[in-house]
Amino acid sequence: MAHSDETAVSPAPHRAAQAQAAARYRRVRQATLALTAHLSAEDQLAQSMPDASPTKWHLAHVSWFFETFLLVPRLAGYTPFDPSFAYLFNSYYEALGARQPRPERGLLTRPSLNDVLAYRAHVDDGMDRLLRREAWAVADLLDLGLAHEEQHQELILMDILHLFAQSPLKPAYAPAPALPVGADPGPARPVDFAGGLVEIGHAGRGFAFDNEGPRHKVYLQPYRLADRLVTNSEWLAFMADGGYARPELWLSEGWVKVQAEGWTAPLYWEEAPSGWLAMTLQGRRAIAPHAPVTHISFYEADAYAAWAGARLPTEAEWEHAARGMPVTGNFLGSGQYGPAATPADAPGLRQMFGDVWEWTRSAYSPYPGFRPAEGAVGEYNGKFMIGQMVLRGGCCTTPRDHARASYRNFFQPQQRWMFSGLRLAWDAPAQIAEPDGAFAADVRRGLSQRRKELPAKYFYDAEGSALFEAITELPEYYPTRTEIALLRETAPAMAAHIPTDAALVEFGSGASTKTRILLDAAPQTGAYVPIDISPSALDAAAQAIGHDYSRLAVIPLVDDFTTALDLPADVGERPRVGFFPGSTIGNFQPHEVVAFLAAARHLLGEGAGFLVGIDLVKDAATLVAAYDDAQGVTAAFNLNLLARINRELDGDFDLAAFQHSAVWNAEESRMEMHLVSLRDQTVRAAGATFGFAAGETIHTENSYKFTVEGFASLAEQAGWKLERRWESPAPSFAVVLLRA
């Protein structure tokens, strides 16, 4: 059908946004169809239980959403495909009229699957025309519609699994060998969090559902989270100990449900002569002992936590712990279609995203200040804020782009056909909240590991900072002088990428030597925004720059630059350019690089530039000399960490019993610093005792060395594109310009 307004010309600034929106729409819609392409028409028609829906209904409903909320009100001349579909494929929007009852969706033998696919094509054609005309004007509703369709991608797989599980044939959605068994991940380790007054909720940049805001403050007592999810083998131990037969472990309503429905194991489990089996999207398979347990209700998760002497985390604790972590894990795109075991040697919190949705102990209720949107679309989340519990993190059938730390999923406490599991939590000792709490907790955690380690951020007390400044002057230590020389030569070219009145956001204020080189070359800069966790260092940097560059608005931010969520309001709508010199990014592990770059992208916003200094791979002799100088300054810097522990955490390290070691790890492309124990010994620190064998090391620092192409790949995972590069002669160093 031709429309007279189809040839309207969009304003030039919006054309790129239109193309991006149209491409994103097509990508999500094609992904949905790809999930159903190999299902038979009979598969797509059937409905297994009142909570589930036929696949055919899902395919039609997500198209109904775009037709109802975008095409009918926004596209002149659009004709709905079939007026009866407004009744058949409305889900729960009371304001839009009557609808097919959810438990009876499986009775809809008409329209046919071919008719539904024709409906999708009709809607796609209308959306193509709408997005070519006014993508910028419908951006919010488009984002909501695409996120809604991604939810239904997950629901399709959940519902198909439940449907196939009812068949005595136990068909497979994705016929494949069994999921990898994986190695034993080792015992779950508690990770301490000091708590205090924290902020949770969506920060305001990028898409989020309305129930993820408003962002607000929450006070948390000190707490601990298990570093990984509960596994199938651990669940088997709970079952073997009579977990399903002990009423003292269960909430009252949960115990009623156990007795009424005869629960003795997670949903889809069955006992066979050869052992326990489970129905999966790959068909019936033996239980993978080291994979996370899944398909459990809130009641079961809560009972297990009670049995384990723990509890479930609150959603605020979970989000606080996940803040700044990379949203990486076993998602739909991995092709596993089931939870997977975690590596045993992965540091810190594991499996926070993907694998299984994690039950929390928090009831699904509105955040302070929550207001649903006007009109029918306001029914999307708010009307369900009663009688449900919150889950966090995403699962193995969640699209990767659909996950984020603030995402609030919710289900009724008895439901268990979704991919749901649990992570344990505990109340932590109050001393963790004291001023030295984070330092003490990191020392206890790091020295308790099989491979002992200490975070490099604790190098920089007053003595450590002075020693590092001395290191930068050493003849062997090339990075500082090489980068400064490169900046002096190329700063005018870099400055050309700083817009007029831009805010230059520096991640870690430092001594500002390199900042001045850039500011001198870019007088058009309107504001300087240094970020540092140390108020004294920040104040000194801000005052010095403010004194020497009076034309600049100096807007300091006291925060951890790796996880800062928002710039000060005074930054306003200025264009933003990040600046992170000094190769400090090499101290992060690759997944931490992605997490930091993702957080920086969130902070700086779409279209921002980011100048980052990276040390490049070079010969081992040059690298080792830079981290093990002839004068022993780097050795003193490394050993000073033990002196700080002795002074601040009542430690009794004998510094003479440890030796500095610098090693080039070619496989990992990083320089490593270690402290080697010269004898068998026992040390006290941070209220705990630690044993050391002769030759055992404490890993204190990594300094990754990059290729520009390898760094660009990491940046791309965080949503950045490499736009420019400037590289020095040997010993090679580079500054790259990334674009969000």
N, C-alpha and C positions, 0 to 999 in steps of 0.2 A: 504494500500500500504506500503510495507516495504522499508526502506531506509538504505543504507549502513552505514550512519553516525549516526544512531540512538543510537548506543551503546557508543558514545564518553563519556568519563568520565570527569565531571566538576571538576575544582580545589576545594579542600575541603572547603576553606573559602566561596565559593559561594553556597554551597548546601542548607544551611538554607534559603538564599535569594531566591533561586529557588523555594523551597517549599512554602514560603510566597507569592511569586508572583503568582504561580499557584493557590493557595487557594484564593487569592484576585480576580484573574481573574474569577474563577468559581463563587465566591460570587456575583460579579456584574452581570455576565451573567444570573445567576439563578434569581436574583432579577428582571431583565427586563422581563424574561418569566413569572414570578409570577404575574406581573402587567397585563398581557394579557391573563392569563390562562382561565379566566371565560368569556372572550368575545367570541361572536360567529364569525364564519368565515365572515359573512356579516358585522358585526361591524368592523372587521379588514380590510375590503376591501374598505370601504366608505371613501370619502373625502368631507368635508363640505365647504371649501373655498380655494382660491388660497394659502393663507398663511399656511394652515394646510397640513398634510400628512396622508395617511392611516396608521394604526398601522402596517399592514403587511410590508409597505415600511420601517418604522422605524426599524423593526426587521431585515430586510435584509441589510439596509444601515450600521448599526453599525457593522455587520459582514463584509461587504465590506471594511470598514475602516481597520480592522485588516488584512484582506486578502491583501489589496492593499499596506499598509504601512509597514507591518511586514512580512507576510508569503511569498509573492512573492519575495521580495528582500533578505530575510534572511534565509529561510528554503530550503535547497538544495533538489531538487526533488519534491517540492510542485507543485501540479497541481490545478489551479483554478477550482472551482466547475462547473461554466458555464461561458464561455467567454462573453456571452451577458449581464451578470450581471454588467460588467464594465460600460455599458451604462445605464442600468435600475436604478442602485442604487448609482451612483455618485451624490453628492448633488450640489456642486458649484465649484469643483476644475477644473478650466479652463486648467491648465497644463496637466491634465490627459485625456482631450478629451471631445467629445460631451456627452450629457446626456439627459435623459427624462426631459422635461420642468416641473418645480415644479407644476404649476397649473393643469397639466395633469397626475399627479401620480395616481389619482383615476381611471384612465382609464386602469390601468395595471391589467386586470383580470388574466393574466398569468405573472409569475409563480403562482401556487396555494399556499395557506398557507402551505400545507404539504411540498411543494418544498422549501419554505423559511425556514421552520424548519429543513429540511434536510441540507440546506445550512449552517445554524448555527451549526449543529452538525459536519459538515465537517470542518468548520473553527475552531471550538473548539478542534477537534482532532489535527489539525495542530498546533494550539497554545500550546496545551499540549506538543507536541514534541519539539516545539521551546523553550518553557520555561524550559523544562528539560535539554536542551542542553546549552542555553546561556541566561538565564534570566537577568544576570548582564549586558550583552552587549546591551540589548534592553530596559533597565529600563525606560529611558525617553519616548520612544515612547509607551511603555506599559501604563505608567501613563497617557499620553495624550489620548490613546484609551479608557481607563477605565473612565476617566473624561468625554470624549465625549459621552460614552454610558450612563453615569449618566445624562447628559444633555437631552438625548433622553428619559430617563425614565420620566422626568418631561414633556417633549414635548408630549409624548404619552397621559398622563392624560389631559393636556391642550387641545389637539386636540380631544380626546374622549368627553370631556365636551362640546366643541363647536358642535361636530357632534350630540350628544344626545339632545342638546338644540334646534336643528332644527326640531326634531321630535314632532309631536303633542301628542305623547304618553308620552313624557318626561321621558324616562327610566332612571334608576339609574345605575351608574357604581358600586357603593358599597351600595346596599340597607341597610339602617340602620335608626334608629330613627334620628330625627333632631339633629344637633350639639347642645351641651349644650348652653343654653341661656347665662349663666354666669351672675355675678353680675355687677352692674354699676361700672366701673373702676374709677369713680370720674373724676373731671376736669383734663385736661392735664396740667402738671406743667412744666414750663421751667427749663432746666438744663443749667447752665452757663459754658462756656469754654473760657479761656483767649486767646486762639489762639496763635499768635506769629509764629516763624519759626519752622515748624514741618516737619517730614518726612512721606511720604506715599508711597505705593507700596510694592510689595512683598519683603521680607527681604532676600530671597535667600536660605532658608532651607525648604525642603518639596516641593511638587508639586504646581505649579501655572501656569496658562495660560500665554503666552507671553505678552498679553496686560496688565497684572498686574505689569509690570516692564518697565523700571528700577526704582528702589527705588530712590526718589528724594525729594528735599526740596520744600516746599510750604509755603508762608506766609499767615496766616489767621488773619483777623480782629477778635476781640472778637465776639462771637456768642452764640446763645441759640438754643437748640433743645427741642422740646416737649418730655416729658418722655415716651409717648406712641403714638401709631398710631391713625389716625382719624377713628372714628367708623361709623357704618351705621346710628345710630340715629343722629349723627352730620351731616352726608351727607343729611339726610332727611330734616334737618333744612335749609341747603343750597338750596335744591330743593324748599322747601316751600317759601323761600325768592326770588324765581325767578332766581335762579342761572344759569339755562340753557337759560334764556331769557334776560340776561343783558349783552350786548356787551362790556360794559366798563370793565368787569372782564376778558375778553378773549383775548389771543393773536390773531392776525389777521387770521392766518391760522386755528387756532382752531375754531374761530367763523364761518369761511366758512364751516368747517367740521360739526359743530353743525347744521347749516342750511341745508346743503346738505343731511345729513343723518338723520335729525330729532331726534337728541339725546335729551332725556328728563330725563334720569336716567342712571346709570351704565349698562354695558352690562349684559344681562341675567335677568334684573329686569323687572317685569311687575306688573301693578296695578290690584288688584282684589277687589271685594266688601268687603272682609275681611281685606284688607290692602295690602301692598307690598309683593310680592313673588319674589324669585330668583331661577333660575336653578342652581343646585349644583351637585357635583359628587354623592350625595345621592338622586338625583331627585329634583323635585320642592319643595321648602320649604319656610316657612315664613321667612322674614328677621330677623336675630338675631340682636337686636338693639345695643348690646354692643360689637359685634365682629367687627374687622377692615373692613372697606369698601374695596372692591376689584373689579377687572375688570374695571378699569378706565384708560383712556389714560393720557399721559403727559399733554395734553391740559386741561383735566378736573381737574387734580391735581393742575396745575398752577392756574386755575380759582378759585378753592376752596381756595387755599392759599391767593389769592388776596382778596377774600370775607372775609376771617378770619383775615385780617390785618397782614398777615405773608408772608412767602415765602417758597419755597422749599430749602432744604440744598444743598450745593455743595457736590460733591462726596468726596472732600478732607475733608470737615467738618465732613461728616458722618464717614469716615474711621478713622479720628483722634479721634472722640468720641468713636468709637467701639474698639479702640486699647486696647488689654489686656482683653477685656470682654470674658467670656466663650461663645463658639459657641453652645448655647443651646436654644431650643425653639420648636415650633410646626412645625416639619419637616415631611417628608413622613412616617418615621417609627412610628409616633405617632398614625397612623390609623384614624385620624380625617378627612383627605381629604378636609379640609376647614379651614379658619381662625377662631381663637377662642378668646374669651374675655380674657383680662389680669386681674389678681387679683388687687384689689384696693389698697392694702397695700404694694405692692412690691416697694422697694426703688430704687432710681436711674433710669437710662434709662431702659425701658421695651421694649420687642418685637423687639430688634435690629436684631435678627436672626429668621427666620421662619415666619409663618403666611402669609405675602405678601411681594413681592419685592417692595422696596421703591423707587419711582421716585426721582431723584435729578434734579437740574437745570443745570447740566453739560452735555455738548455735548460730545459724544463719539469720542475721538480723541487720538492720540498717546501721551504717556508720553515723556518727553525730553529724547533723546537718544534711543528711541524705534527702533528696527530693526527686521523685520520679519525673520523667519528662512529661510534657503535656500531650494529651491525646492517646490514641490506642497504643502507640509505640512505648508509652510509659508503663504498659503492663508487662514489659519484657522480663523484668527481674523482681521489682518491688513487691508484687502481689504474692510471691512465694516465700516471703521472709517470716515464716512461721513453721515450726515442726520439722525443720531440716537441719542438717549439720554440714559444716564447711569442710571441703577437701582442697588440698593445695598441690601444685607442682606439675600436673600433666601426666600422661601415661603413654604406653607404647603405641596407642592408636590415635594420639593427639597430633594434629599437624604442628610441625615445629614453630611456624609463625604464630600459632595461636597461644603460645605459652609465655608467661611473664611472672615475675615475683609477686605482683599484686593481684593476680587472677584468683577469683573466688568461685570455685565450683561448689555445688550443693546437692545433696541427695537426702532422702529420708533415712533414718537410722537403721531400718530393717533391710534396705535395698542392698543387693550385692551382685547384680549381673554386670555392673561396670567393672573396669580394671581398678580396683581399690585395694590398698594395702596400708601399711603403717610404719612409722618410725617412732621409737621410744623417746621419751623425755623424762627429765627429773628436775626437781628443785635443786639448786646448787647452793653450796655454803655461802653465807652472807659476805665472807671476806673477799669474794671475787669482785664485789662491787666497790671495794676500797680503791683509792687512787692508783695503787700499783697492781690492781686486780688483773688487768689485761696482760701486763708483763708477766706476773706470776703464773697466770693460767697458761700462757704460751710456753713458758719455761717448763712447767710441769708436763704439759702435753708433749712438747718436743723431745724432752729427755726421757719420756716413758715409751717412746716408739722403738720398734726393733732397730731402725736406722735413725739414730738420734739426730735432731736438727734444732736449730734456733732461727727465728725470723731475722733477716738482715736489718729490718727497720730499727732494731734495738742497738745497732752500732752507734747511733748518733746522739749520745749524751755529750756534755761539754767537751770532755777529753777526746771522745771518738770523733767529734766534728773537727776539732783542732788537728788531730792526726790525719783525717782525710784531706784537709786543706794542704797539709804537708805532703801527702801522697801526690796531689795534683802537680806539685812542683818538681817531682822526681824525674830524672832523665829517662827512666824506663817507662814512666806512665804517660803514654802518648794521647789518651782520649781527650783530655781537656784542652791541651794546646792545639791538637789537630782540629777539634771542632771550632775553637775560637778563630783559628786561621781561616777555616772554611766559611764561617759566618761573616767575617770581615770582607772576604772576597765576594760573597754571593748575596749579602744582605739586601742590596738594591733590587736584585731580581726577586728575592722573597717578598720584599716590601710591595712589589707591584701586585701581589695577590692579597693585600690587606685593603679592604674597602675604606672609603672616607668615613670617618667617625666610628670606625669599628672598635669593638671591645677586644683587646688582646688579653686572653685568659691564660695565665701561666700556672701550670700544674706543679706546685712546689716552688716556693718563692726563691730559695737559695740566696746567693750573694748578688744576683741580678746583673752580673757582668755581661752575660750573653744577651739578656733582655735589653740592656742599653744599646748594644750593637744594632739590634733590630729596631728599637725605637728611634735611634738616630737616623736610620735609613727610611723610616716610615712616619714622617711628621703628620700625616693625615690621620693617624690613630687617635681615637677620641677618648678611650678609657683604658685603664690598666687594671686587671682583676687578678691579683695574686691569690692563690689558694694554698694554705698550709695549715697543718694540724697544730703547729706551735704558735700560740698567740704572740710570743716575744719575737720569734723569727719573722712572723708576718708583719708585725708592727714596724720592725726595723726596715724591712724591704719596702713597705708602703711609704714610710716617711722619707726614705732616701730617694725613691723615685719621685714622690710628690714634690720634694724640694728642688730637684734638678730638672723636672719636666712640669713646670707650673701650668702648662696648657692642658695637661691630661687630667681627667677625672680619675682619681685613684680609689678603687672600690674593693677593699680586701675582703676575703671570705675565710673565716676560721672553719676548716672542715678537713676530713680525710680526702685528699684529692682523688683517690682511687674509687671512692663511692659517693662523692658529693652529688646530690640530686637536683639542686636548684641554685642558680646564680642569684645574687642580691637583686632586689626589685629595682635598684638604681641603675642597673645595666639597661633596663628598658628594652626597646626594640632595636637596639644597635645590631649591625651585623657582628658576627662573632668569629674570631680566629683563635684557636688554641695554640699553645706553645709549650713544648715539653722537651727541652734540650738536655744534654748531658748523658745520653745513653742510659738513663736510669731505667728505661723500659726493659733493658736487658736483665734487670734483677727479677723480673716476673717470669714464671713458667709460661709456656705457650698458651695454655688455657686461661691463665691469669692475664696475659696480654690481650686476648680476645675480650675477657670480662672488662678490663680497664678501658679498652677502646670502645666497647659498647656503652659503658657508663659515660665516657667522654662524649660520645655521639649524642646520647640522651641529654647531657648537660648543655652542649653547644647548639644542638638543634639542626634541623634539615638545612642543607646548603652551606653549612659552616666549613671553614678550612681548618686544618690541624697540622702544624709544623712539628715534626718529631725527629729527634736525633737518634741515630742507631749506629752502633759500632759494627763494622763488617768483619766477616770471617777473614782470617789471615794466617800466617805461619805460626805454628805452635810455640816456637822459641820467643817470638815477640810477645805473644800473649802471656806466657808463663812469667817472663821477666817483668811484665807490667803489674803482676799480682804477687810477685815474690822478689822485691827489690833487694839490691845488695846491701843497703843500709839497715834493713830490717824494720822499716817504718810500717809496711803493710802487716808484718807479723805482729807488731805492737798494737796496731789497729784491731786485728782479729782477737788477740788475747785480751784486749780491753773489755770485750763483751763479758768475759768471765769476771773481770774485776768489777764491772757494773753489777753483775748478779750478786757478787759477794757484798757489795756496799748496800744495794737497795733491797735485796731479797734474803738477807741473812745467810748467804752462801759461804761455803768453806773450800772453794776451789783452790788448789795449789797451782798457781800459774806456771811454776817451773816443771810441773808434771804433764804439761801439754805443749805441743809444738804446732806451729803454723804450717799448713801445707796448701800449695796451690797446684791444681791439676787441670789440664786441658782434656775435657771429655768430648772427643771428636764425634762420637755417635750422637750425642745430644746437642752438639754445637754450642758448648758453653764452657766457660771457665768456672771452676768450683773452688771455693775456699773451705778448708776443714781445719778443725783443731784435733790433733791426734793425741790420744792418751799414751803416755810413755811407759805406763806400768798398770798392773791391776790395781784398782782403787775404788773407794766408795766416797761419794760426795753428797753433802746435804745442800739443798737450795729450795727456796719457795715452799718450805714446810714439808718437803718430801726427800727421800733418799734414793740415790741412783748409783748403780754399779757400772764400772767401766772395766773392760778387759784391755790388756796391753795391745796397742794397735787399733783399738776401736776409735771411731771418729765422731765428732759433732759436725754436721754439715751446716755451715753458717751463711754461705752466700752462693748464689748462681749469678753469672753474668753471661747471658746468652749473646752470641754473635750471629748476625743475620746476613743473608743475602737480601738485596732489595726485593727480588722477586718473592722470596719466602715471606718477608715481612708484609708485602702487599697481599699475599694470600691470607695471612692472619687478619689483616685489616679488613679484607673483604668479608670475612666471616662475621665481623662486627658492624657491617653496614657502611664501610668506607671504600672509596676507590682511590688508587694512587694517581695523582694528577701530575706531579713534577718530582724530580729528584736532583740533588746536588751532591757530588761525590768528590772527596779529596784525593790527592795522590797518596801513595803508601806512606805510613800505615793508614789504610783506607778507613774513612768514616763518611757517613752520609746524613744529610737532612732531607726528609721527604715531606711533600705536601700531600695530605689526604683530603678528600672532599666527601662530606656526608651525602 
